[in-house]
């Protein structure tokens, strides 16, 4: 049970409702909604950790239950419950998700439809300029593209027995798993955008590149994509694929060859006679997700491929249903992904040949490199 005497002596009593109301205002701010936790606000205002804040209020999350909080005579302290639930869901949201590693940045927007910049580089290759000549103009046009973001969410029911007999820490572990499922749905949204783009007409879809032999991916197929992306200034340091694709790729001899007692790094020849200077990755991170089609793998430069837009941070709401003695908790957030540079990710498709699906014209580096002498 909470230490009521300690709570009565606390200088923080009666302030919980005010704290949570401030948090809610910051998260729902129409001009600039922000993702902020109760722990962050407590540390900023009082200079103490969340554990110390709980202790000062007479609570021990390792022993006390959610119902114990509801039994406190000061109703203000009950505002802690949705924040406890929210923090557990938030931790799970990022615990197993892959999107935090793959987005170039996160941006806050004010509405559910955003207009983002789009550069169309049609003629920007340098030209020779003689003495006294006017420098020729190329065309780099600025455009805009619209896309809609989505609300995603889910509800979960908790029985009175859980609230009465399970400690807050134990309940938090299961709520984290609830957050993990929410994070996995965001990963699926990320992958859909990486493959298809955010435009309904497909104008921002990823380039799809075939392989040398249908049905298999070789190290040379990966090198072909890595080298081309490196030549246009991208750093393809991540790959996303399903389980079978990951197993087949990781089983390639080039990723298993033992050189001087260690594993052969990707793209590094075993012979010291040749050093590859194109900046292809010596190490690449492989992410596994079931949303990627079986025949495909996405090679991505996380620093410039995609951005995450947030309109509404994680929102957790609860509803107590007396008739069946349960508490329903609903978690939702309004978010979306937008493509930054179309050529910062490539889909390697083992169901088609490279002869049938090669690099698109906008990834033709040779034309740009030779433009000055043409």
C-alpha positions in Angstrom: 0.0 0.0 0.0 1.2 3.6 -0.6 2.7 5.4 2.3 -0.1 7.9 3.0 1.8 9.6 5.8 4.7 10.2 3.4 2.3 11.5 0.8 0.6 13.9 3.3 4.1 15.3 4.1 5.2 15.7 0.5 5.5 19.2 -0.9 4.5 17.8 -4.3 1.0 16.6 -3.2 -1.8 18.2 -5.2 0.5 19.1 -8.1 0.1 15.9 -10.1 -3.0 17.1 -11.9 -1.3 20.4 -12.8 1.7 18.5 -14.2 -0.4 16.2 -16.4 -2.5 19.1 -17.6 0.6 20.9 -18.6 1.9 17.8 -20.5 -1.5 17.4 -22.3 -1.3 21.1 -23.3 2.2 20.7 -24.7 1.3 17.5 -26.7 -1.9 19.0 -28.1 -0.4 22.4 -28.9 -1.9 23.4 -32.3 1.1 25.4 -33.3 3.8 23.0 -32.2 2.8 19.7 -30.6 5.8 18.1 -28.9 6.6 14.6 -27.5 7.3 15.0 -23.8 7.1 12.6 -20.9 6.2 13.1 -17.3 9.7 12.1 -16.3 11.2 14.8 -18.5 8.9 17.4 -17.0 9.5 16.3 -13.4 13.2 16.4 -13.9 13.0 19.9 -15.5 10.7 21.3 -12.8 11.9 19.6 -9.7 15.4 18.3 -10.6 14.7 14.8 -9.5 14.2 11.4 -11.3 10.9 9.8 -11.7 11.7 7.1 -9.1 12.5 9.8 -6.6 9.3 11.6 -7.5 7.3 8.4 -6.9 9.1 7.8 -3.6 8.4 11.3 -2.4 4.7 10.8 -3.1 4.8 7.5 -1.1 4.6 5.1 -4.0 6.8 2.1 -4.9 6.0 0.9 -8.5 7.6 -2.5 -7.6 5.0 -3.1 -4.9 2.0 -0.8 -5.4 -0.7 -1.5 -7.9 -2.8 0.8 -10.1 -5.7 0.3 -7.8 -3.6 1.5 -4.9 -3.3 4.9 -6.6 -7.1 5.0 -7.0 -7.5 4.5 -3.2 -5.6 7.6 -2.3 -7.8 10.3 -0.7 -6.4 13.0 -3.0 -8.0 12.4 -6.4 -5.3 14.5 -8.0 -2.8 11.7 -7.7 -5.0 9.5 -10.0 -3.8 11.5 -12.9 -0.6 9.5 -12.6 -2.3 6.4 -14.0 -2.6 7.4 -17.7 1.0 8.7 -17.6 2.3 5.4 -16.2 0.4 3.5 -18.9 1.6 6.0 -21.6 5.3 5.7 -20.6 5.1 1.9 -20.8 3.5 2.0 -24.2 6.0 4.6 -25.4 9.0 2.5 -24.3 7.6 -0.5 -26.2 6.9 1.7 -29.2 10.6 2.2 -29.9 11.9 -1.0 -28.3 11.8 -3.3 -31.3 10.9 -0.9 -34.1 13.2 -0.4 -37.0 12.0 3.0 -38.1 14.0 5.1 -35.6 17.2 3.8 -37.2 16.1 4.4 -40.8 14.5 7.9 -40.9 16.8 10.9 -41.6 14.8 13.1 -39.2 11.5 13.7 -37.5 9.5 16.8 -38.2 6.4 18.2 -36.4 3.6 19.5 -38.5 0.4 21.3 -37.6 -2.2 19.4 -39.6 -3.0 16.0 -41.1 -1.9 17.0 -44.6 1.5 18.5 -45.3 3.2 20.2 -48.2 6.8 19.4 -48.4 9.6 20.6 -50.8 10.5 18.7 -53.9 13.6 19.5 -56.1 13.5 18.6 -59.8 17.1 18.6 -61.1 16.7 18.4 -64.9 19.8 20.3 -66.2 22.4 21.1 -63.6 25.5 19.6 -65.1 28.5 22.0 -65.1 29.8 23.4 -68.5 33.0 24.9 -69.7 33.1 28.7 -69.4 35.5 30.7 -71.5 37.1 33.9 -70.4 34.5 36.7 -70.4 31.6 34.3 -71.2 28.3 34.2 -69.3 28.0 31.2 -67.1 25.2 29.1 -68.6 22.1 28.5 -66.6 20.8 25.1 -65.8 17.3 24.3 -64.5 16.8 23.3 -60.9 13.1 23.8 -60.3 11.4 23.8 -56.9 8.1 22.1 -56.6 5.8 20.9 -53.8 4.1 17.6 -53.1 1.3 16.9 -50.8 0.7 13.8 -48.8 -1.7 12.7 -46.1 -0.6 11.4 -42.7 -2.6 8.8 -40.8 -3.9 8.1 -37.3 -2.9 4.6 -36.1 -4.0 3.2 -32.8 -5.3 0.3 -30.8 -7.2 -0.4 -27.6 -6.6 -3.0 -24.9 -8.7 -4.2 -22.0 -7.4 -4.6 -18.4 -9.4 -6.4 -15.8 -9.9 -5.2 -12.3 -7.9 -8.2 -11.1 -4.8 -7.0 -13.0 -5.2 -3.5 -11.5 -5.8 -4.9 -8.0 -3.1 -7.6 -7.7 -0.3 -6.8 -10.2 2.3 -4.3 -9.3 2.7 -1.3 -11.6 6.1 -2.6 -12.8 4.6 -5.9 -13.8 1.7 -4.3 -15.7 4.2 -2.0 -17.4 6.1 -4.9 -18.9 2.9 -6.2 -20.6 2.0 -2.7 -21.7 5.4 -2.4 -23.3 4.5 -5.4 -25.5 1.4 -3.5 -26.5 3.6 -0.6 -27.6 5.9 -3.0 -29.5 2.9 -4.1 -31.6 2.1 -0.4 -32.3 5.8 0.2 -33.3 5.6 -2.8 -35.8 2.6 -1.2 -37.5 4.6 2.0 -37.9 7.5 -0.1 -39.5 5.0 -1.5 -42.0 3.9 2.1 -42.9 7.6 3.0 -43.3 8.3 0.1 -45.6 5.2 0.8 -47.7 6.4 4.4 -48.2 9.9 3.3 -49.0 8.7 1.0 -51.7 5.7 2.9 -53.1 6.5 6.4 -52.1 3.9 8.7 -50.6 2.3 9.9 -53.8 -0.8 8.1 -55.1 0.4 8.4 -58.7 3.6 6.5 -57.9 5.9 9.3 -58.8 8.0 8.8 -55.7 8.2 5.0 -55.8 11.6 3.4 -55.3 13.6 2.3 -58.4 13.4 -1.5 -58.8 16.6 -3.2 -59.9 16.8 -6.8 -61.1 19.5 -9.4 -60.5 21.9 -11.3 -62.7 20.1 -14.6 -62.4 16.4 -14.8 -61.6 15.7 -16.5 -58.2 18.9 -15.7 -56.5 20.8 -12.7 -55.1 24.6 -12.7 -55.4 27.2 -10.5 -53.8 27.7 -9.0 -57.2 24.1 -7.9 -57.4 24.5 -6.1 -54.1 27.8 -4.5 -55.2 26.1 -3.2 -58.4 23.6 -1.3 -56.3 26.1 -0.2 -53.7 28.5 1.2 -56.3 25.9 3.1 -58.2 24.4 4.6 -55.1 27.9 5.6 -53.9 28.6 7.3 -57.2 25.6 9.6 -56.8 26.7 10.5 -53.3 24.5 8.1 -51.2 25.6 5.9 -48.3 23.7 2.6 -48.6 24.3 1.4 -45.1 21.1 -0.5 -44.4 19.2 -3.3 -46.0 15.6 -4.4 -45.2 14.2 -7.8 -46.1 12.1 -10.7 -45.0 13.4 -13.7 -43.1 14.2 -15.9 -46.1 15.9 -13.0 -48.0 18.0 -12.2 -44.9 19.0 -15.8 -44.5 20.0 -16.2 -48.1 22.0 -12.9 -48.1 23.7 -13.5 -44.9 24.7 -17.0 -46.2 26.6 -15.6 -49.1 30.3 -16.7 -49.1 31.5 -13.1 -49.1 29.9 -12.5 -45.7 31.3 -15.7 -44.2 34.9 -15.9 -45.6 37.5 -16.0 -42.9 40.3 -13.6 -43.5 43.2 -13.2 -41.0 41.0 -14.7 -38.3 38.0 -12.5 -38.9 34.9 -12.2 -41.2 35.5 -10.7 -44.6 34.0 -7.2 -44.6 31.6 -6.4 -47.4 33.2 -4.8 -50.4 36.8 -5.3 -49.1 38.9 -7.5 -51.4 41.0 -10.1 -49.6 44.0 -9.2 -51.8 46.0 -6.1 -50.7 46.7 -5.4 -54.4 43.4 -3.6 -54.9 41.8 -1.0 -52.7 38.3 0.1 -53.7 38.0 3.8 -53.3 34.3 4.2 -54.1 32.6 4.7 -50.7 30.6 1.5 -50.6 29.7 0.3 -47.1 32.3 -1.9 -45.3 29.5 -2.8 -42.9 25.8 -2.7 -43.5 22.9 -3.2 -41.0 20.3 -5.7 -42.0 16.7 -5.2 -40.7 14.1 -8.0 -40.9 10.4 -7.2 -41.4 7.6 -9.2 -42.9 6.2 -6.3 -44.9 8.9 -6.6 -47.5 7.8 -8.9 -50.4 9.6 -12.2 -50.5 11.5 -11.5 -53.7 12.7 -8.0 -52.7 15.2 -6.3 -50.4 15.4 -2.6 -49.8 18.9 -1.0 -49.9 18.7 2.4 -48.2 20.7 5.4 -47.2 19.2 6.3 -43.8 20.6 9.8 -43.9 18.6 11.0 -46.9 15.8 8.6 -47.9 12.8 9.3 -45.7 11.5 11.6 -43.0 8.9 11.0 -40.3 6.2 13.7 -39.9 4.4 13.9 -36.5 1.0 15.7 -36.2 -0.1 14.2 -32.8 2.3 12.6 -30.4 1.4 9.4 -28.6 -2.0 9.8 -27.0 -3.1 7.4 -24.3 -6.7 7.5 -23.0 -8.6 5.2 -20.6 -12.2 4.3 -20.0 -13.4 2.4 -17.0 -16.3 0.0 -17.7 -18.0 -1.0 -14.5 -20.4 -3.5 -16.1 -17.6 -6.0 -16.8 -15.1 -4.6 -14.4 -12.4 -3.7 -17.0 -10.4 -0.6 -17.9 -10.0 0.0 -21.6 -6.8 1.8 -22.7 -6.5 3.3 -26.1 -3.2 4.4 -27.6 -3.0 6.4 -30.8 -0.7 8.7 -32.7 -1.0 10.7 -36.0 2.0 10.3 -38.2 3.3 9.6 -41.7 6.4 9.3 -43.7 7.6 11.3 -46.7 10.4 10.6 -49.3 13.3 13.0 -49.3 15.4 11.8 -52.2 14.0 9.2 -54.5 17.4 7.7 -55.4 18.4 7.2 -51.7 16.8 3.8 -51.7 16.7 0.9 -54.2 14.6 -2.2 -54.3 16.6 -5.2 -55.4 14.1 -7.7 -56.9 15.3 -11.3 -57.4 12.2 -12.1 -59.6 13.4 -10.1 -62.6 16.7 -9.8 -64.4 18.9 -6.7 -64.4 18.6 -6.7 -68.2 14.8 -6.2 -67.9 14.9 -3.9 -64.9 18.1 -1.8 -64.8 18.8 1.6 -63.2 16.4 4.4 -64.2 17.5 7.4 -66.1 17.6 9.6 -63.0 20.3 7.4 -61.6 22.4 7.6 -64.8 25.7 8.9 -63.4 27.7 8.5 -66.6 25.6 11.1 -68.4 26.3 13.7 -65.7 30.0 12.9 -65.4 30.5 13.1 -69.2 28.3 16.2 -69.7 31.2 18.7 -69.4 33.1 17.1 -72.3 30.0 16.6 -74.6 
